[in-house]
Amino acid sequence: MMRPINVGLVGYGFMGKAHSNAYLKAPRFFDLPAPLVMRAICGRTAENVKRVAKQWGWETVETDYRTLVVRDDIDLVDICTDNRSHHEIAMAAIRAGKHVACEKPLALNAEQALRMARAAKEAQVVNTVWFNYRRCPAIGLARRLVQEGRIGRIYHVRATYLQDWLLDERFPLTWRLRRETAGSGAHGDLNAHLVDLARYITGLEFEEVIGLPRTFIAERPLPVPRAGRRVGRVTVDDTMLFLARLEEGAAASFEATRFAAGRKNFNRIEINGSRGSLAWCFERMNELEFYSREDQDHVRGFRTVLATEKSHPYVSAWWPPGHVLGYEHTFVNHAADIICAIAGRGETAPTFIDGLRCQEVLDAVLESVRRRTWVRVKRHKV
């Protein structure tokens, strides 16, 4: 057994909870090549971070990330703060020689993402982006079927990510609704997942895009009224639809919104090819729909594959066939991969380069909106 790998987590909100659970569970289900130690958690409010540390088993606490990243007893810095701080914290961690895991989107823009990817490459540190849906066994199966040629030449990708939590006009103006802290709205938050899934499953890069945004509610209540002001302006999109041309002539459509009444986390992708089709939806995350044109006519149709067999990605670490996994398992699976990579036993894709490729697409869509025309996706050399 190798020496322990000590983790330092920055942030303790929704994603901090998901990541904490992942680090707590990974050693209990996966045969990791090195012990995982939940060494420290960092947050700006001491009382809150101490409470979270006690709840999830973090050994120590910090209230300044700059102190955490230079600690000698930290090997991996995991960032799950607001989008605005990803670049700053990651660069500090890389300069300190730490391995880095970062929530998505990787940065506010491609310029920041490029600096992060180049710095991580130069420092030769393990780096990864938490595109957790890659770790669904059914998504891994979809990628395998594409690689095996079961779908043939890909003609269409259509993806939607629908939520409804902003329908209430009284919902406050949080950081996710301000451009300076989020970069964009549903686009960077939800379309980022769709872009990554499309790249991961198909293996195709984006070539050209055009977008259509809408902000339906222009002002919202301030969480804390200041200077006599009770409302503030929403400066990001509530929804973003965009079309894309992918490599090899594939046509794609993407829709992300927080205004789809009744949809809580409806993340769906469908791929149509010359030999068949695939479809997956997070609401039935263990199932992959597969259609093959090579089936005989009398049995041809979509079949539903329950991706819970030991031959499916990650499943052998969990339960017997037919016992489904859930949202939290995607993070646990990823955490196990990170520890294995640091120990030299695997890779951590998606890396910061994948995060950059996603950000390049997101930026190109925003540029297309400004210019009101199709825009080529610029791919930077790392």
N, C-alpha and C positions, 0 to 999 in steps of 0.2 A: 504494500500500500504506500502510495506517495504521501508527501507532506500535505497537511490540510490546505485547502483553498479558502481564504477568508473573504467574505463578501461584505461590501459596504453599500447600503441602499440610500439613495437621496430621494426623498419624497415618501409620503405615507397616506395619500388619499386613496381613491378608487384603485388606481394601478399599483400603488404601494401595497395595498392589501392583497391584490392578485399575485404580485411578485413575492411577497412574504410567504404566502401559502405555498408557492411553487418551491421556494428554497426549503421550506419545512418538510414538504412531502417527497421531493426528488430522491433523497437518500433512502427513503423507506420503501420505494418501489423499484428504483433502478440500481443496478450493480455498478456504482460509480467507481472509477479508478483512483479517486482521491476523496478523503473526507471533505464535506462541505460545512463550513462554519459561518453562522449568521453573526458576524462580528460586530457590526455597527449599523445603526439607522440614523439618518439625518433629517431634520426638519427645523423650520424657523421658530416654532413655538415649543419651548422646552416642555411644558406641561403635557401637551398633546403627544409629542414624540416619545416621551417617557411612557405614557399610557400604551401607545402602540407597541413599543419595544417589549413591554411586559406581556402584552396580549399574544404576541407572535414569537417571542423567544429570542429577540435580538439582545446580544450581550451588553452592548454599550450604546450611548446616544451622543450625537453631536448636533449643534445648532448652526453650524457654518460648514458648507461643503468644502471650503478651502482647507479646513482642518482635517476633514475626513480623507481627502484624496492624497495627502502627503503622509498619512500614518503608515508606519513600517509594517503594521499587522493587517493591512488591507491589500488584497491581490486583485479583486474585481470591484469596479465601481459601476453600480447599476443606477440609471437615471430615469426617474418617472415623475418629473416635475412638469410645469407648463412648457409649451413648445419654445417660448422665448429663451429659456435658460439652457436648453439642450447643448447648444454650441459651446457656450461658456464653460459649463461643467465638464463636458467631454474633453475639450482641449486641455483644461487644467489636469484632468485625470491622465490623459495621454502624456503630457509633459512630465508627470510624476512617475511614468513607466507602468501605469496600471492597465489591466485589461478593462474593456468598457462595453457595457450593454446599455442600450438607449431605447426608450419608448419611441413610437412613431407619431407623427412624421419625424424623420431624423432631425430636421432643422426648420427654420422659418423660410428658407429659400435654398436654391441650388448652390449659390455662392458659399454659404455656410457649410452645406453638406459636403462640398468639394474639399474645403479646408479640413474638415473632420476626417474624410476618407483618406486624403493624402497624409495627414499626420499619423493616423493609425497604421497606414502601410509603412511609412518611414520608421516608426517606432517598433514595428513588428509585434504589436500587441493584438491579442484576440479581440475582435470587435463584432458586435451583432446588433440588429434592430429587432424589436419585439413585434414583428408581424406574426402574431400568435396563431392566426388561422392556418398558416402553413403546417402547423403541428396537429391538425385534425387528421386522423387516419384516412378518412374518405378523400381528403384533398391529396394526400400522398398517393393514394390509389389512382386518382384522376391523372396526376402527373405521370405515373407509371404507364397507364393505358395510352396516353399521348406518345410517350417515348417508345412504346412498343409498336406504334403505328396503327393501333386499333381504331383511331379516329380518322386517320388519313390526313390529307391536306386540310388545314384549318381555313374555313371560310368566314365564320362568324364568332365573335365573342360578345355576349351581352351580359351586363352586370348591373345589379341594383343594390343599394344599401339604404334602407328606409327606416326612419325613426319618427317619433311624434312628440318628443319631450319639449319642444319649443312652441307648441300650439297655444299655450296659455300666455296671453299678452302680459300677464303680471310676473312672468318668470324674470328674475333679475339679470342685469348686465354683468355676467361673469366673464372671466378671462377668455373663455372660448368664443366670446362674441365680439372681441376686439382684435383688430388686425395686428396691433403692436405686440400682443402677447400670444396670439394663435397663428398668425400668418394668413389663414383663411378659415372659413367656417366648416360646413359639411364637406366641402371639397377636400381640405387637408386632413380632416378627421376620418371621414368615411371613404371618399374616393381613393385615399392612400391605400387602404386595405384592398380595394378592388383592383387597382393598378398592380399591386404586388402579386395578388392571386393570378391575374391574367399573365403576367410575366413568368411566374413560377410554374403554372400548369402547362402553358403552351410553349415556353422557351422562346417566344417571339418578343422583339423589342418594338417600342412605339416609334413611328416615323413622323406623324403629322396629326394635329388635333385642332378642334374648334369647340368653344364652350358657350353655354347659355346659363348665366347665374340669375338668381332672384333673391332679394331680401324682402320678405313679406311684412315684417314688423320693424320699422325703422328706428324706433326708440323703445327703451325698456327701463324699468326702475333701477336706480343705482343700489347696489347692496348696502352701501352706507352713504346716505345723502351728504353732500359737501357743498360748502359755499352757497347754500340756499337752493342748490339744484337737486331735484329728486329723480330726474331721468337723464339718461345718456344715449348717445347715438350708437346703434349697431353698425359696425364697420366691416363686417364680413358677410359672406353669402349664407342664406338659409338653405338654399338648394343650389346644386350645380349639376347640369347635364352636359355631357360632351361626347362628341364623336371622335373616332380615332382611326387612322390607317396604320396597320401593323405591318411588320415584315411579311414577305411572301404573299402580299396582296390581301391579307385578312382585313375585314371590316369589323369595327367594334363600337359599342355604345355603352355609356356609363351614366348612371343616375344616382346621386346622393342627396338625401333630403332629411330634414328634421321636422317636416310638416306633413307626414303621411299618417293621418289619423288611424289609430288601431295597430300600427306597425311599431313594435318596440325595438327590435334589433333584427330586421329582416334583411339578411345579407345573402344574396343569391347570385350565382354565376352559371351561365350555360355556354357550351362550346359546341359548334356544329362543324363537321368536317365531311370530307368526301366519302368516308367509310362508316361514319356514325356520329353520335352525339353524346355529350356528357352534361349532367346538370346536378348542382349541389346547392342546398340551402341550409344556412346555419340553424334554422328552427328545427331541422331534422339532420343534425350535423353528423350522425353516424351512418347516414345513408347516401349512396351515390347512385344516381339514375344513369343507366347506360343503354344506348340504342345502337345496334349493329345492323348495317345494311346487308351483312353477309349471312344473317340468320335466314332460315327457310321462311317462305312467305307465310305459312300457316302459324308460325310462332313468333313472327317479327313484331317487335314492340319494345317500349321502354321496360327494362327490368330494374328492380331496385336491389342493389347490393348492400347488405348490412356489413359495414366495414369493422367487424369486431373479431376477425380471425387472427391467429398468431402470425399469419403471413402478411397482414396489413401493418403499416408503420406504427411503431410504439406499443401496439396492443399487447405484445407478449409480456410487457412489464406490469400489466394491469389485471383484468378479470378474465374468466372463462368466456368463450364465444357467446355472443348474444347479450352480454352484460355491457350496456352502453356507457360511453364516456360523456363528459360534459365540458362546459366552458373552462373550468379551472384546470382541467387536464392538459389543455393546450399550453398553458404556461409552465406546468410541471414538466412536460415533455421538453420544452425549450430550455428550461433551467438545467435539466440533465445533460442536454447537448452542450451547453456552455461549459459545464464543469469538465466534461469529456474533452472538449477542445482545448481548454487550458492545460489539461493533463497530457495533451498530445495524442489523443485518441479519436479525433474526428474534426469536423468543421462546424462553423457556426452560422452558415447561411440562414437567413439573409445577413450579409455583412453591411458595413457602411457604404460599400460600393453599390449594393442593391438599394440601400436607402437613398443614395444619390440619384440612381436611375429613376426611382419613383419621384423624387423631388423635381427632377428635370421635366417629367411629364406634367406634374402639378403646375410648375411655373409656366410651361408652354401654354397650358390651358388658360391661365390668368392673363398671359400676354395676348392670346387670341381674343379674349374678351375686350381688352383695352383697344386692340387694333381692329376688332370686328372682322376678322378674316382667319383663314387657316394659317397655322404656325408650325414650322418644322421643330421637332424636338431635338435640341442640341445635346449631344452626348460628350461629356468632358473626359479627357484622358486623365487617369489617376496614376 
